[in-house]
């Protein structure tokens, strides 16, 4: 995102500039979170696959579950970014 010049912070131009900036922030956050959700889904699928086997590799299962839990942090990051946008609005 580019730096905003003082001339862009006047009247309708300022509103349009900030609306565009906020829109880009929301889109970037949503794009990142879609990727995180896909990763979370894959880890949960892997864990489910391992759970269905007779011989469970406990270390692999724990790694998949740990990765899935770490991926859940996307919700916190998304809420922080959207709160920042809302605060600026």
Secondary structure, DSSP 8 states (H G I E B T S, - for coil): -----GGGGSHHHHHHHHHHHHHHHHHHHHHHHHHHHHHHHHHHHHHHHHHTSSS--HHHHHHHHHHHHHHTTHHHHHHHHHHHHHHH-
